[in-house]
Amino acid sequence: MLDHQGGFLRSEMAIAANCYVALSRGAHIRTQTMVTGWETNTDVVKVMTEHGFYKAKHLVISVGPWSTQLVPSLDHKLQVTRLSFGWFSSEFPAEFVVNKFPTWEHGSFYGFPLAQSFPGIKIAKHWTGHPATPDQVDQKPNLIDEKMLRNYLQNHLPWVNNRTALSFKVCMYTHGGPFLDFLPGEKRVTFISACNGGGFKFSSAYGEALADLATKGETDLPIQFMTLD
């Protein structure tokens, strides 16, 4: 499939823009603050952190691979895996610029072209990975990670392979869902988990549904396939 109207978003800039709008509308953002637990009663939800606690009428839990730590009932429904991705230079950079080369997906791999301020041609693997524990995952890319990407490049994009690897990173996928629902027995707590690499892509729809559940107790969006039942 080739979509001439398709494209990509700079996720970091999009998240920063959303934070800016949230702050301008009165939100409070607490970064670098570890959540240690939460509890609820008929009137309020209390969230405990390493810097104190917060109270609210409703709690939305959206913690990615750490979901089972805050929602133990999901323990046997989710699995976290480790994946790596990287950026490579090319012998022919003019052929991989954004107005010539597409954002693409091929089997379990995908990538992005060269664009202004991008550190090279991005290559990544989607879906599968090695089982991992969030707090103990190896965040340092290794030679095995690089070999996996270079094997793909050698077979499909040789003009990029054997060139300089500009950067590598490690991410985690949470498999088993996706789930978006009230926690069983909790009318003041909703959660989302196991977005399987699609959390950012569909964040506007997920966010709207979660906002509806938190403020109205229901949503018109078709989330039935994401409930725990």
CORHUJO-V450018 format. One line per field, one symbol per residue. ss: DSSP state (@ for helix, = for strand, . for the rest). psi: psi as a letter, one per 30 degrees, with the letter a starting at -180 (. if undefined). burial: + if it has 9 or more other C-alpha atoms within 8 Angstrom, else -. A space follows every 50 residues. Layout:
ss: ???
psi: ???
burial: ???
This chain:
ss: ..........@@@@@@@@@@@@@@..........======....=====. .=====..===..@@@@@@@.@@@....==========....@@@@=... ...===..====.=......=====....==...........@@@@@@@@ @@@@@@........===========...====......=====....... ..@@@@@@@@@@@@@@.......@@@...
psi: kjjfflalkjeeeeeeeeeeeeefgglkkjlhjkkfllllafflkkkklf galkklfkkkjigbfgefefiffgegflkklkllllkkllfieffglfge klklkjbglllklklkgkhakkklkkdlakklkefgkjfjkaeeeeeeee eeeeffiffelglkjekklklkkjlfblkjlkkkgjfgkllklhfhfgee egeeeeeeeeeeeeffgllfkigefglf.
burial: -------------+----+--++--------------+-+---++++++- -------++++--++-++-----+---+++++++++++++--+--+++-- +++----+++++++----++++++++-----+-+------+---++--++ -+++--++-++-+-++-++++++++-+++++++----++++++++++--- -----+--++-+++-----------++--
